[in-house]
Amino acid sequence: MDADLPEYTRSQLALRNGQDKPQIWVALDGVIYDLTESRLWRDGKHYEHWAGQDLTAELQDAPHSAGVFARFKKVGKIK
């Protein structure tokens, strides 16, 4: 199913940071998730993390697993 997702560049992802564009997107393991509706990501930030980025490396230090992303819509993948 992920193969059917549109591809976005890192520059396009960076614009979906909740400030340049209203969408709040982050990437994890090459998949882009839409976190716009999450109350924990208001204004494009969540603790010390910023939207519009690939958070794969940062997840190692998070108090939760990648499983939290399962509740959010997959909107694309990184080119």
N, C-alpha and C positions, 0 to 999 in steps of 0.2 A: 504493500500500500504506500509506503514512503516513496517508492519509485515514481508515483504519480504526482508528487508534490512539485510545485514550481521551484525553480532555482533562483536564489538571490545572491548578489555579491556581498562581501563584508561591508562595503560602502552603503549599499541599500539597507542592510540590516542596521547599520549605525544611525540611519535617519529615523528609525522606529524606536526612538528613545523616550517617548512621552513628552518631548519638548519641541524638537524640530518637526515632528509629525505626531498626531495624537495616539498612534498605536504604540504599544509597549511590547516589544518582541525581544526574546533572547534565544540564543542557540545553545544546544547541548548535544554533543556527539554528532554534529553535522545536521541536526534537525532544528528548525526554527519553531518556537512556540509563541502563541499570542497570549500575553499575560495582562492585556488591557483591562480586563474585568476584575483582576485580583486586587483586593483592598490592601494587600501587603506590598504592592508595587506602585503606589500613588506617585505621581510626578516622575515616574521612570527610575525610581531607586528603591532598593530593598536593603536596609542596613548599609553595608559598605559596597554593595553591588549596584551596577548601573545597567539599565536596559540598552539595547542596541549592540550588545556584545555577545561573544561566545563565552559562556560561563563554564565550559567543560573543566578547565584546570582549577577554577575557583570552587567547584563543588566538593573537592576533597576536604575543604575546611568548613563546609556547611554542617549544621547540626541535624540535617535531614538527608535522605538519599535522593537519587534521581527519580524515584517513584512519585515524588510530588508533582512532577511535570505531566504525569498521566492524566490529570484532571483538566489539562489545558489543551486547546486545539492546536494541532500541528498545521502550520501555514506554509511551510516551505522547507528548503534545505539549502545549505551553503554551497555555492558554486566552487 
